[in-house]
Amino acid sequence: MPRLRAVAMATLLAILAACATPPPETPAPAAPPRDLLVELGDAEAAGDRDAMLSLAAELMAAPETDMALQQDLADLMAREGDTAGALAAYEQLATAEAVAPEPDWARLINFEARMAEIAAAAGDTATATDHTGRAVRLVADHLGVDHPRMAPLLAFAKANGLDMAAIAMAGDFATLQEMELALADSIERGRDTGAELPTGRRVAPRVFGEEPDFDLVKVFYGTDRAPDPGQMLVVDGKPVLDARTYYGAERGKLETGTVIVSVPRNRALGEIPKPSMLRFDVRPDPARHVIVGDMKIHPDMEAFVREVKLELAKSQRREIFVLIHGYNTKFDAGIERTAQLSTDLEIDGAAVFYSWPSAGSLFGYKADRSQITQDAVKDLEDFLLILADKTRADRISIVAHSMGNEFLTLALEQMTQDRPEEKLFNEVIFASPDVDADEFIERVSQVGGLADDFTLYASSKDRALQASRRFNGTGRRAGDSAEPVLLPVLNTIDTSAVSDGGLGHSDIFGGAFTDFQAILWLSLEPDQRCLLGRREEGNAVAWVLGTPRTEFCGQQAFSTAMTTMRRVGVEESALVLSEQAAEAESIGSPDAPLWQSALRIVQWLGVAGRFMPETATGPQ
């Protein structure tokens, strides 16, 4: 018995000891790595200047920070009053560009011009004069003294009281009078001169040198960005405006205008060219690089409508193409993209850009999202309704990219309430929409009556949308095809297979561009575009780009077929293609199979019209 009690007591003591001993500690989860970009965006949204400058310095020193982010950081420093830091950062960027094996002189011009603007804003006219002189010399050497890029530089110098004699010397002008002549020629070359010009694109006569291999494109714009012009020079009663700097990132009243942009002819579709070793570019020039020139502002909306109608009157198709940009897009970058698309899509009418007040900064995501307000959506709705109601266009197509789809889907949703049962547009395209998927579904489900067709381009390889989840703290985005958005009113195109590197956020301007053309040009439905394969998703269909449904439907052949149908007409396209195929075959050209495949695509569509039977090898 005593022994049993002893055993029981020992057991009890062991139990009590076990209860008194704390369990081994579970190691705390490792803290997630810092995301300096998100932190900087939070600091900017909170208006914490000290945190912004501290984080900017930390990011500037990080080895993984690329040139685009360095430029954003330098602009932040300038905006927050750290002039010395901003100039040092830009000087570092300019030096790196200047010593590169293939310098991008157009970019270097912008760096020098930006340093001049920062210095002038701080009252340092000597430094501003020095950098303006460098920029003027670069334009004279690499673009030509009469290029439209010269006018904003010299106008800035005169309006800000810089040393014009020193700038003339730096720019290698013999006299001040010679520099004044260059200013006048640059202004004349960059301004639209009236109704006698052909539609869409033109080549302005060159004052100095031979005729260049580029077009000057007139881009119409609407924006609710507030102007931030600084000092302006007035020539012949008109201000000389710089599209790079005129509009800021704050919201203002809706206004319109035009910008002249030089776009090279010899380049790949969808490309805004920069120097490349592969193309043996020694230096950029307007025959190779898209460059923004002079701009003008309409005095009122009636003037905008009159000028658009004038442009349509000079065209045959009377079409309007509208681009709405996304996150991290400055005004001039969107103008460049619209001009490039106008050329590559062969817009026969008016190319129109709509710009909301994006900060144009990689860390400005939250600032950009804060612009999505009811008033901003109303501005876009009003602008689109003016185009639909007052221009008398025969065809209006709208493309929104990335965060721009927030504005567009909300504006369309409002239109269905304000203008029920009215068909206002032809093609509406949602490209890589950075919109919560559930909200996108709710809005787009209601708008089916507003347009002939709605198309969504989405990708599972879109790294930008994956990054947006970090900023939003939410999940699925409408532009992510991993779980595709499928609606009866919507044609969903999965571009994952043709995503051509980078962020995968601009497939519509790259790997999907040919399919995009087929929609804009011919309004072909997905089952008429043989580049697309079908993927069943329950009771719905997602269309997959990169899995063609016929053996003859390659990307190049499809592009050739679409381009031929656009240029010569649907009915004549088969005849033209069969003639080209016969000629290529007769001379043993390696292009013969391409022409034959393009002909088979047109025949496959069932719109062949006339063709030469002896060259027809495809199904009728």
C-alpha positions as a printed NumPy array, in Angstrom:
array([[   0.   ,    0.   ,    0.   ],
       [   2.711,    2.529,    0.876],
       [   4.42 ,    1.524,   -2.325],
       [   1.251,    2.225,   -4.341],
       [   0.887,    5.585,   -2.678],
       [   4.475,    6.389,   -3.506],
       [   3.952,    5.496,   -7.18 ],
       [   0.741,    7.548,   -7.304],
       [   2.453,   10.479,   -5.685],
       [   5.337,   10.305,   -8.189],
       [   2.911,   10.18 ,  -11.082],
       [   0.994,   13.178,   -9.715],
       [   4.172,   15.168,   -9.271],
       [   5.221,   14.357,  -12.83 ],
       [   1.873,   15.531,  -14.142],
       [   2.093,   18.743,  -12.14 ],
       [   5.617,   19.336,  -13.398],
       [   4.525,   18.799,  -16.973],
       [   1.66 ,   21.284,  -16.518],
       [   4.026,   23.824,  -14.994],
       [   6.559,   23.542,  -17.814],
       [   5.62 ,   25.882,  -20.664],
       [   5.335,   24.227,  -24.069],
       [   8.179,   24.89 ,  -26.457],
       [   7.702,   28.212,  -28.173],
       [   6.522,   28.167,  -31.785],
       [   8.878,   30.359,  -33.766],
       [   7.215,   33.592,  -34.891],
       [   6.536,   33.769,  -38.602],
       [   9.202,   35.602,  -40.513],
       [   8.301,   39.185,  -41.3  ],
       [   7.465,   39.634,  -44.988],
       [  10.173,   41.402,  -46.976],
       [   9.765,   45.144,  -47.255],
       [   8.158,   46.419,  -50.428],
       [   9.71 ,   49.87 ,  -50.74 ],
       [   7.589,   50.746,  -53.75 ],
       [   4.373,   50.101,  -51.834],
       [   5.743,   51.961,  -48.804],
       [   6.567,   54.946,  -50.985],
       [   3.086,   54.871,  -52.494],
       [   1.606,   54.848,  -48.977],
       [   3.819,   57.76 ,  -47.905],
       [   2.842,   59.774,  -50.976],
       [  -0.847,   59.065,  -50.391],
       [  -0.42 ,   60.231,  -46.771],
       [   1.545,   63.346,  -47.785],
       [   4.488,   62.374,  -45.543],
       [   7.302,   64.396,  -47.158],
       [  10.107,   63.166,  -44.915],
       [   9.158,   59.521,  -45.459],
       [   8.878,   60.087,  -49.201],
       [  12.358,   61.599,  -49.498],
       [  13.881,   58.952,  -47.244],
       [  12.323,   56.087,  -49.199],
       [  13.231,   57.766,  -52.494],
       [  16.877,   57.9  ,  -51.457],
       [  16.761,   54.255,  -50.356],
       [  15.211,   53.165,  -53.657],
       [  17.614,   55.309,  -55.685],
       [  20.535,   53.487,  -54.074],
       [  19.045,   50.012,  -54.63 ],
       [  20.877,   48.151,  -57.437],
       [  17.62 ,   46.727,  -58.833],
       [  16.101,   50.187,  -59.426],
       [  15.834,   50.708,  -63.177],
       [  15.964,   53.921,  -65.192],
       [  12.183,   54.426,  -65.309],
       [  11.895,   54.272,  -61.517],
       [  14.982,   56.483,  -61.073],
       [  13.301,   59.119,  -63.231],
       [  10.107,   58.91 ,  -61.157],
       [  12.151,   59.282,  -57.978],
       [  13.99 ,   62.305,  -59.354],
       [  10.685,   63.956,  -60.229],
       [   9.405,   63.262,  -56.71 ],
       [  12.492,   64.952,  -55.253],
       [  11.93 ,   67.99 ,  -57.46 ],
       [   8.257,   68.153,  -56.529],
       [   9.093,   67.986,  -52.813],
       [  11.67 ,   70.764,  -53.043],
       [  14.899,   68.72 ,  -53.041],
       [  16.29 ,   70.476,  -56.113],
       [  19.888,   69.37 ,  -55.567],
       [  18.877,   65.736,  -55.171],
       [  16.656,   65.867,  -58.258],
       [  19.356,   67.441,  -60.43 ],
       [  21.936,   64.951,  -59.2  ],
       [  19.612,   62.054,  -59.991],
       [  18.877,   63.339,  -63.498],
       [  22.566,   64.057,  -64.104],
       [  23.276,   60.432,  -63.227],
       [  20.601,   59.285,  -65.692],
       [  21.899,   61.593,  -68.441],
       [  25.495,   60.474,  -67.929],
       [  24.526,   56.804,  -68.092],
       [  22.574,   57.403,  -71.3  ],
       [  25.329,   59.464,  -72.933],
       [  28.01 ,   56.807,  -72.384],
       [  25.808,   53.879,  -73.42 ],
       [  27.024,   51.939,  -76.48 ],
       [  23.875,   53.014,  -78.334],
       [  22.657,   56.227,  -76.675],
       [  18.998,   57.148,  -77.019],
       [  19.494,   60.772,  -77.961],
       [  15.772,   61.536,  -77.853],
       [  15.66 ,   60.372,  -74.223],
       [  18.802,   62.367,  -73.456],
       [  17.139,   65.481,  -74.866],
       [  14.263,   64.974,  -72.459],
       [  16.659,   64.49 ,  -69.527],
       [  18.459,   67.758,  -70.316],
       [  15.163,   69.591,  -70.788],
       [  13.861,   68.271,  -67.476],
       [  16.989,   69.438,  -65.634],
       [  16.498,   72.885,  -67.168],
       [  12.903,   72.951,  -65.924],
       [  13.878,   71.897,  -62.389],
       [  16.64 ,   74.51 ,  -62.216],
       [  14.447,   77.288,  -63.594],
       [  11.705,   76.482,  -61.079],
       [  14.302,   76.906,  -58.315],
       [  15.47 ,   80.253,  -59.728],
       [  18.836,   78.92 ,  -60.947],
       [  18.858,   80.457,  -64.431],
       [  22.536,   79.713,  -65.052],
       [  22.024,   75.952,  -64.622],
       [  18.769,   76.121,  -66.603],
       [  20.582,   77.9  ,  -69.44 ],
       [  23.351,   75.283,  -69.469],
       [  20.968,   72.326,  -69.723],
       [  18.717,   74.038,  -72.284],
       [  21.763,   74.709,  -74.445],
       [  22.744,   71.037,  -74.28 ],
       [  19.216,   69.962,  -75.242],
       [  19.096,   72.425,  -78.151],
       [  22.424,   71.125,  -79.453],
       [  21.193,   67.527,  -79.27 ],
       [  18.035,   68.405,  -81.232],
       [  20.061,   70.257,  -83.857],
       [  22.53 ,   67.386,  -84.221],
       [  20.126,   64.427,  -84.167],
       [  16.621,   65.592,  -85.136],
       [  17.205,   68.696,  -87.239],
       [  16.93 ,   72.353,  -86.256],
       [  13.427,   72.617,  -87.741],
       [  12.014,   69.549,  -85.975],
       [   8.914,   70.326,  -83.84 ],
       [  10.866,   69.312,  -80.714],
       [  12.996,   72.474,  -81.029],
       [  10.118,   74.926,  -80.548],
       [   9.2  ,   74.01 ,  -76.935],
       [  12.861,   74.175,  -75.873],
       [  13.506,   77.65 ,  -77.261],
       [  10.091,   78.884,  -76.159],
       [  10.853,   77.696,  -72.613],
       [  14.176,   79.521,  -72.669],
       [  12.665,   82.82 ,  -73.825],
       [   9.67 ,   82.635,  -71.492],
       [  11.92 ,   81.997,  -68.474],
       [  14.443,   84.726,  -69.241],
       [  17.394,   82.438,  -69.91 ],
       [  20.586,   83.574,  -71.623],
       [  19.611,   83.204,  -75.285],
       [  23.084,   84.145,  -76.55 ],
       [  24.651,   81.353,  -74.503],
       [  22.029,   78.896,  -75.748],
       [  22.644,   79.942,  -79.363],
       [  26.371,   79.35 ,  -78.875],
       [  25.785,   75.963,  -77.245],
       [  23.407,   75.007,  -80.062],
       [  26.025,   75.979,  -82.666],
       [  23.877,   78.745,  -84.192],
       [  25.96 ,   81.442,  -85.861],
       [  23.71 ,   84.242,  -84.615],
       [  20.67 ,   84.842,  -82.429],
       [  18.737,   85.621,  -85.621],
       [  19.538,   82.164,  -86.991],
       [  18.202,   80.6  ,  -83.793],
       [  15.047,   82.734,  -84.024],
       [  14.552,   81.463,  -87.578],
       [  14.874,   77.873,  -86.332],
       [  12.232,   78.589,  -83.703],
       [   9.842,   79.971,  -86.31 ],
       [  10.47 ,   77.063,  -88.687],
       [   9.989,   74.518,  -85.912],
       [   6.676,   76.108,  -84.909],
       [   5.462,   76.2  ,  -88.515],
       [   6.514,   72.608,  -89.102],
       [   4.705,   71.348,  -86.015],
       [   1.391,   73.136,  -86.377],
       [  -1.563,   71.89 ,  -88.34 ],
       [  -2.348,   74.338,  -91.123],
       [  -5.872,   73.51 ,  -92.184],
       [  -8.406,   71.585,  -94.223],
       [  -6.38 ,   71.225,  -97.396],
       [  -4.157,   68.588,  -95.765],
       [  -4.92 ,   64.901,  -96.315],
       [  -6.549,   63.008,  -93.502],
       [  -4.826,   61.408,  -90.555],
       [  -1.179,   61.553,  -91.56 ],
       [   0.957,   63.907,  -93.567],
       [   4.566,   64.787,  -94.23 ],
       [   5.377,   68.424,  -93.572],
       [   7.858,   69.946,  -96.049],
       [  11.319,   70.06 ,  -94.54 ],
       [  12.942,   73.481,  -94.398],
       [  16.457,   72.149,  -93.94 ],
       [  17.694,   68.99 ,  -95.613],
       [  15.94 ,   66.251,  -97.522],
       [  12.382,   64.983,  -97.079],
       [  12.318,   62.703,  -94.002],
       [  10.907,   59.219,  -93.813],
       [   8.268,   59.958,  -91.192],
       [   4.678,   61.121,  -90.951],
       [   3.285,   63.891,  -88.806],
       [   0.152,   62.608,  -87.115],
       [  -2.504,   64.827,  -85.589],
       [  -3.826,   63.381,  -82.337],
       [  -7.013,   64.829,  -80.86 ],
       [  -7.309,   64.682,  -77.113],
       [  -9.728,   65.214,  -74.27 ],
       [  -8.507,   65.464,  -70.694],
       [  -9.57 ,   66.488,  -67.229],
       [  -5.972,   67.026,  -66.152],
       [  -5.401,   70.488,  -64.729],
       [  -2.913,   72.587,  -66.743],
       [   0.431,   73.301,  -65.095],
       [   2.114,   75.24 ,  -67.903],
       [   4.611,   77.475,  -66.133],
       [   5.883,   80.363,  -68.264],
       [   4.748,   80.31 ,  -71.906],
       [   5.982,   82.068,  -75.027],
       [   3.374,   83.536,  -77.378],
       [   4.243,   83.63 ,  -81.085],
       [   1.849,   85.219,  -83.58 ],
       [  -0.789,   85.375,  -80.873],
       [  -0.543,   81.65 ,  -80.073],
       [   1.242,   80.054,  -77.123],
       [   4.007,   77.55 ,  -77.825],
       [   3.036,   74.585,  -75.644],
       [   5.058,   71.549,  -74.587],
       [   2.966,   68.378,  -74.351],
       [   5.564,   66.891,  -72.002],
       [   4.972,   69.475,  -69.296],
       [   1.715,   71.34 ,  -69.895],
       [  -0.628,   68.981,  -68.031],
       [  -0.005,   67.798,  -64.481],
       [  -1.448,   65.067,  -62.281],
       [  -4.217,   67.076,  -60.625],
       [  -7.804,   67.078,  -61.823],
       [  -9.222,   70.132,  -63.593],
       [ -12.032,   70.894,  -65.984],
       [ -12.544,   68.9  ,  -69.169],
       [ -10.745,   70.433,  -72.153],
       [  -9.633,   69.372,  -75.611],
       [  -6.885,   70.027,  -78.131],
       [  -4.52 ,   68.456,  -80.644],
       [  -0.866,   67.388,  -80.619],
       [   1.356,   66.847,  -83.654],
       [   3.553,   63.726,  -83.392],
       [   6.222,   62.463,  -85.777],
       [   5.922,   58.719,  -86.391],
       [   8.499,   56.802,  -88.467],
       [   7.272,   54.734,  -91.382],
       [   9.858,   51.963,  -91.328],
       [   9.29 ,   50.087,  -88.062],
       [   7.491,   47.041,  -86.721],
       [   3.753,   47.19 ,  -86.064],
       [   2.922,   48.151,  -82.501],
       [   6.392,   49.546,  -81.908],
       [   7.385,   52.887,  -80.426],
       [  10.992,   52.524,  -81.564],
       [  14.126,   53.118,  -79.538],
       [  17.724,   52.479,  -80.656],
       [  18.687,   48.839,  -81.023],
       [  21.89 ,   47.007,  -81.807],
       [  19.812,   44.586,  -83.848],
       [  18.738,   47.384,  -86.197],
       [  22.204,   48.99 ,  -86.245],
       [  20.764,   52.33 ,  -85.112],
       [  23.643,   54.707,  -84.469],
       [  21.374,   57.504,  -83.274],
       [  17.638,   58.133,  -83.191],
       [  16.018,   60.423,  -85.676],
       [  12.392,   61.167,  -86.588],
       [  12.547,   58.501,  -89.288],
       [  13.027,   55.917,  -86.523],
       [  11.552,   57.352,  -83.332],
       [   8.156,   58.628,  -82.205],
       [   8.561,   62.237,  -81.012],
       [   5.923,   64.568,  -79.578],
       [   5.842,   68.053,  -81.093],
       [   3.666,   71.129,  -80.789],
       [   0.177,   71.203,  -79.288],
       [  -2.8  ,   73.532,  -79.307],
       [  -5.836,   73.83 ,  -77.043],
       [  -9.362,   74.348,  -78.305],
       [ -11.125,   77.399,  -76.86 ],
       [ -14.325,   75.417,  -76.309],
       [ -15.965,   72.072,  -77.051],
       [ -17.616,   73.469,  -80.188],
       [ -14.171,   74.119,  -81.68 ],
       [ -13.139,   70.538,  -80.886],
       [ -16.238,   69.151,  -82.593],
       [ -15.701,   71.366,  -85.656],
       [ -12.104,   70.177,  -86.06 ],
       [ -13.014,   66.508,  -85.631],
       [ -15.797,   66.879,  -88.205],
       [ -13.307,   68.544,  -90.549],
       [ -10.936,   65.603,  -90.144],
       [ -13.771,   63.15 ,  -90.804],
       [ -14.846,   65.091,  -93.893],
       [ -11.384,   64.499,  -95.394],
       [ -11.663,   60.742,  -94.838],
       [ -13.509,   57.956,  -96.596],
       [ -14.387,   55.739,  -93.648],
       [ -15.28 ,   58.576,  -91.248],
       [ -14.062,   56.586,  -88.263],
       [ -13.021,   57.632,  -84.767],
       [ -10.58 ,   55.619,  -82.685],
       [ -10.442,   56.411,  -78.939],
       [  -7.687,   55.277,  -76.552],
       [  -8.045,   55.572,  -72.764],
       [  -4.756,   55.004,  -70.964],
       [  -3.979,   53.108,  -67.777],
       [  -1.922,   53.512,  -64.606],
       [   1.505,   55.162,  -64.661],
       [   0.951,   57.066,  -67.902],
       [   1.949,   60.664,  -68.451],
       [   0.062,   62.783,  -70.944],
       [   2.783,   62.798,  -73.609],
       [   3.347,   59.017,  -73.37 ],
       [  -0.355,   58.419,  -74.078],
       [  -0.203,   60.838,  -77.003],
       [   2.744,   58.87 ,  -78.416],
       [   0.878,   55.581,  -78.107],
       [  -2.228,   57.007,  -79.796],
       [  -0.167,   58.343,  -82.701],
       [   1.565,   54.984,  -83.129],
       [  -1.763,   53.14 ,  -83.079],
       [  -3.297,   55.63 ,  -85.508],
       [  -0.521,   54.803,  -87.964],
       [  -0.472,   51.034,  -87.449],
       [  -4.271,   50.77 ,  -87.537],
       [  -4.391,   53.05 ,  -90.585],
       [  -7.119,   55.12 ,  -88.955],
       [  -9.098,   56.871,  -91.67 ],
       [ -10.666,   59.675,  -89.689],
       [  -9.731,   60.945,  -86.231],
       [  -7.417,   59.39 ,  -83.638],
       [  -8.521,   60.516,  -80.166],
       [  -6.757,   60.15 ,  -76.818],
       [  -8.521,   60.535,  -73.475],
       [  -6.258,   61.29 ,  -70.521],
       [  -7.232,   61.215,  -66.844],
       [  -4.821,   62.596,  -64.213],
       [  -2.449,   59.672,  -63.757],
       [   0.649,   60.623,  -61.778],
       [   2.74 ,   58.79 ,  -64.375],
       [   4.791,   57.2  ,  -61.607],
       [   5.574,   53.594,  -60.735],
       [   4.868,   54.259,  -57.064],
       [   1.778,   56.378,  -57.746],
       [  -0.676,   53.48 ,  -57.914],
       [  -2.788,   54.666,  -54.99 ],
       [  -2.66 ,   58.238,  -56.24 ],
       [  -3.933,   57.025,  -59.612],
       [  -6.74 ,   55.004,  -58.06 ],
       [  -7.814,   58.023,  -56.029],
       [  -8.683,   59.727,  -59.327],
       [ -11.558,   57.292,  -59.901],
       [ -14.372,   59.541,  -58.723],
       [ -17.931,   60.131,  -59.824],
       [ -17.018,   63.527,  -61.287],
       [ -14.109,   62.052,  -63.263],
       [ -16.329,   59.291,  -64.641],
       [ -18.889,   61.938,  -65.641],
       [ -16.195,   63.812,  -67.596],
       [ -15.377,   60.692,  -69.606],
       [ -19.06 ,   59.929,  -70.17 ],
       [ -19.684,   63.48 ,  -71.414],
       [ -16.662,   63.326,  -73.729],
       [ -17.666,   60.007,  -75.288],
       [ -21.264,   61.18 ,  -75.751],
       [ -20.028,   64.307,  -77.543],
       [ -18.139,   62.077,  -79.983],
       [ -21.21 ,   59.852,  -80.453],
       [ -23.792,   62.642,  -80.743],
       [ -22.079,   65.57 ,  -82.461],
       [ -19.283,   64.42 ,  -84.775],
       [ -21.46 ,   62.415,  -87.209],
       [ -18.83 ,   59.693,  -87.376],
       [ -19.839,   56.495,  -89.147],
       [ -17.837,   54.325,  -86.765],
       [ -16.532,   54.834,  -83.221],
       [ -14.288,   52.295,  -81.511],
       [ -13.013,   52.6  ,  -77.934],
       [ -10.019,   50.874,  -76.333],
       [  -9.233,   51.155,  -72.618],
       [  -6.012,   49.802,  -71.151],
       [  -5.278,   48.659,  -67.588],
       [  -6.723,   51.031,  -64.945],
       [  -8.4  ,   53.048,  -67.695],
       [ -11.026,   50.31 ,  -67.682],
       [ -12.184,   51.495,  -64.258],
       [ -13.211,   54.803,  -65.819],
       [ -14.654,   53.234,  -68.964],
       [ -16.747,   50.522,  -67.3  ],
       [ -18.178,   53.037,  -64.827],
       [ -18.914,   55.517,  -67.65 ],
       [ -20.627,   52.827,  -69.726],
       [ -22.645,   51.726,  -66.71 ],
       [ -23.829,   55.315,  -66.263],
       [ -24.678,   55.605,  -69.967],
       [ -27.03 ,   52.651,  -69.751],
       [ -28.992,   54.609,  -67.156],
       [ -28.815,   57.959,  -68.943],
       [ -29.329,   56.621,  -72.488],
       [ -31.1  ,   53.261,  -72.203],
       [ -31.52 ,   51.143,  -75.348],
       [ -29.244,   53.388,  -77.475],
       [ -26.416,   51.882,  -79.502],
       [ -23.662,   54.508,  -79.465],
       [ -20.439,   52.694,  -80.392],
       [ -19.154,   49.926,  -82.63 ],
       [ -16.271,   48.116,  -80.924],
       [ -15.455,   48.452,  -77.216],
       [ -12.263,   46.698,  -76.115],
       [ -11.128,   46.114,  -72.546],
       [  -7.358,   45.509,  -72.684],
       [  -5.735,   43.958,  -69.587],
       [  -8.308,   45.569,  -67.273],
       [  -7.002,   46.341,  -63.797],
       [ -10.491,   46.101,  -62.317],
       [ -11.801,   43.826,  -59.587],
       [ -13.32 ,   40.901,  -61.49 ],
       [ -16.613,   40.877,  -59.608],
       [ -17.109,   44.614,  -60.117],
       [ -16.193,   44.26 ,  -63.792],
       [ -18.786,   41.506,  -64.236],
       [ -21.472,   43.559,  -62.518],
       [ -20.853,   46.617,  -64.69 ],
       [ -20.308,   44.978,  -68.085],
       [ -23.314,   42.682,  -67.688],
       [ -25.519,   45.758,  -67.969],
       [ -24.017,   47.55 ,  -70.965],
       [ -24.589,   45.119,  -73.836],
       [ -26.865,   47.454,  -75.777],
       [ -24.357,   50.308,  -76.069],
       [ -22.081,   48.766,  -78.721],
       [ -22.006,   46.192,  -81.483],
       [ -19.351,   44.117,  -79.688],
       [ -17.408,   44.02 ,  -76.428],
       [ -14.026,   42.272,  -76.256],
       [ -11.845,   41.46 ,  -73.248],
       [  -8.117,   40.706,  -73.683],
       [  -6.736,   38.866,  -70.641],
       [  -3.607,   36.909,  -69.743],
       [  -2.465,   34.613,  -66.958],
       [   1.085,   35.951,  -67.46 ],
       [   0.202,   39.584,  -66.681],
       [   2.773,   40.476,  -64.011],
       [   1.439,   44.029,  -63.708],
       [  -1.956,   42.737,  -62.6  ],
       [  -0.253,   40.393,  -60.176],
       [   1.593,   43.396,  -58.746],
       [  -1.657,   45.372,  -58.495],
       [  -2.835,   42.859,  -55.898],
       [  -0.03 ,   44.101,  -53.634],
       [  -1.345,   47.64 ,  -53.865],
       [  -5.041,   46.722,  -53.675],
       [  -4.855,   43.943,  -51.116],
       [  -7.505,   42.086,  -53.108],
       [  -7.563,   39.048,  -55.358],
       [  -8.815,   38.332,  -58.846],
       [  -8.514,   41.013,  -61.545],
       [ -10.616,   41.057,  -64.716],
       [  -7.521,   40.987,  -66.922],
       [  -6.192,   37.748,  -65.4  ],
       [  -7.219,   34.78 ,  -67.544],
       [  -6.274,   32.172,  -64.938],
       [  -9.928,   32.375,  -63.931],
       [ -11.429,   34.074,  -66.987],
       [ -14.339,   36.484,  -66.952],
       [ -17.011,   34.998,  -69.231],
       [ -20.241,   36.856,  -70.019],
       [ -22.878,   36.525,  -72.755],
       [ -22.216,   40.115,  -73.908],
       [ -18.44 ,   39.693,  -73.941],
       [ -15.868,   38.003,  -76.192],
       [ -13.015,   36.92 ,  -73.899],
       [  -9.609,   36.404,  -75.541],
       [  -6.832,   34.663,  -73.604],
       [  -3.476,   36.049,  -74.812],
       [  -1.224,   34.057,  -72.446],
       [   0.282,   31.975,  -75.265],
       [   1.377,   35.032,  -77.276],
       [   2.592,   37.177,  -74.4  ],
       [   5.925,   38.451,  -75.648],
       [   7.87 ,   39.054,  -72.483],
       [   8.101,   42.096,  -70.249],
       [   5.221,   42.574,  -67.843],
       [   2.746,   40.834,  -70.162],
       [   0.443,   43.802,  -69.599],
       [   0.305,   45.146,  -73.152],
       [  -0.35 ,   42.083,  -75.316],
       [  -2.914,   44.028,  -77.342],
       [  -0.05 ,   46.225,  -78.605],
       [   2.222,   43.216,  -79.189],
       [   1.387,   39.539,  -79.68 ],
       [  -2.36 ,   40.164,  -79.963],
       [  -2.113,   43.14 ,  -82.302],
       [  -3.133,   41.27 ,  -85.465],
       [  -6.279,   39.958,  -83.785],
       [  -6.941,   43.49 ,  -82.501],
       [  -6.7  ,   44.804,  -86.067],
       [  -9.264,   42.258,  -87.268],
       [ -11.75 ,   43.593,  -84.726],
       [ -11.111,   47.293,  -85.349],
       [ -11.024,   46.984,  -89.121],
       [ -13.614,   44.362,  -89.963],
       [ -15.621,   43.653,  -86.776],
       [ -14.939,   39.938,  -87.216],
       [ -16.447,   37.757,  -84.498],
       [ -14.15 ,   35.267,  -82.685],
       [ -15.395,   32.289,  -84.706],
       [ -14.368,   34.195,  -87.87 ],
       [ -10.803,   34.735,  -86.642],
       [  -8.957,   31.509,  -87.341],
       [  -6.056,   32.515,  -85.085],
       [  -8.31 ,   31.757,  -82.128],
       [  -8.896,   28.336,  -80.632],
       [ -11.913,   27.447,  -78.479],
       [ -11.733,   26.52 ,  -74.816],
       [ -14.925,   25.36 ,  -73.177],
       [ -15.497,   26.788,  -69.698],
       [ -18.725,   25.238,  -68.44 ],
       [ -21.486,   26.637,  -70.632],
       [ -19.281,   29.441,  -71.971],
       [ -16.332,   29.743,  -74.349],
       [ -12.999,   31.429,  -73.837],
       [ -11.116,   32.089,  -77.059],
       [  -7.407,   31.323,  -76.981],
       [  -4.961,   33.275,  -79.107],
       [  -2.011,   31.222,  -80.316],
       [  -3.869,   27.992,  -81.069],
       [  -5.138,   28.521,  -84.637],
       [  -7.963,   26.342,  -85.862],
       [  -6.51 ,   25.714,  -89.334],
       [  -3.081,   24.645,  -90.509],
       [  -2.814,   27.627,  -92.884],
       [  -3.71 ,   30.342,  -90.351],
       [  -0.34 ,   31.625,  -89.201],
       [   0.115,   35.044,  -87.641],
       [   1.769,   36.569,  -90.718],
       [  -0.735,   35.07 ,  -93.152],
       [  -3.656,   36.275,  -91.038],
       [  -2.144,   39.756,  -90.874],
       [  -1.68 ,   39.76 ,  -94.654],
       [  -5.278,   38.688,  -95.199],
       [  -6.673,   41.315,  -92.81 ],
       [  -4.505,   44.096,  -94.228],
       [  -5.52 ,   43.228,  -97.789],
       [  -9.21 ,   43.177,  -96.881],
       [  -8.83 ,   46.533,  -95.149],
       [  -7.002,   48.221,  -98.013],
       [  -8.72 ,   46.883, -101.128],
       [ -12.097,   45.898,  -99.705],
       [ -13.574,   42.543,  -98.766],
       [ -14.934,   41.722, -102.211],
       [ -11.693,   42.456, -104.052],
       [  -9.328,   40.91 , -101.509],
       [  -9.426,   37.361, -102.898],
       [  -8.655,   38.574, -106.406],
       [  -5.708,   40.648, -105.21 ],
       [  -4.347,   37.821, -103.069],
       [  -4.71 ,   35.239, -105.833],
       [  -2.876,   37.536, -108.249],
       [  -0.098,   38.048, -105.728],
       [   0.123,   34.291, -105.092],
       [   0.276,   33.524, -108.822],
       [   2.961,   36.138, -109.442],
       [   5.062,   34.975, -106.469],
       [   4.795,   31.364, -107.601],
       [   5.71 ,   32.212, -111.186],
       [   9.004,   33.827, -110.139],
       [   9.772,   31.297, -107.438],
       [   9.431,   33.834, -104.636],
       [   9.704,   32.509, -101.063],
       [   6.616,   34.624, -100.286],
       [   4.359,   32.448, -102.447],
       [   3.18 ,   30.226,  -99.544],
       [   2.36 ,   33.341,  -97.51 ],
       [   0.098,   34.755, -100.237],
       [  -1.529,   31.368, -100.745],
       [  -2.243,   31.013,  -97.022],
       [  -3.68 ,   34.528,  -96.872],
       [  -5.976,   33.652,  -99.8  ],
       [  -7.12 ,   30.477,  -98.052],
       [  -7.975,   32.508,  -94.945],
       [ -10.169,   34.851,  -96.978],
       [ -11.841,   31.878,  -98.643],
       [ -12.287,   30.19 ,  -95.259],
       [ -14.131,   33.294,  -94.076],
       [ -16.627,   32.812,  -96.897],
       [ -16.228,   36.397,  -98.151],
       [ -13.896,   35.612, -101.013],
       [ -15.607,   37.391, -103.884],
       [ -13.694,   37.058, -107.163],
       [ -10.441,   35.104, -107.358],
       [  -8.344,   33.13 , -109.815],
       [  -9.47 ,   29.472, -109.502],
       [  -6.186,   28.024, -110.702],
       [  -4.369,   29.451, -107.66 ],
       [  -7.06 ,   28.562, -105.159],
       [  -5.942,   25.664, -103.037],
       [  -8.152,   26.102,  -99.986],
       [ -11.746,   25.25 ,  -99.145],
       [ -14.535,   27.22 , -100.728]])
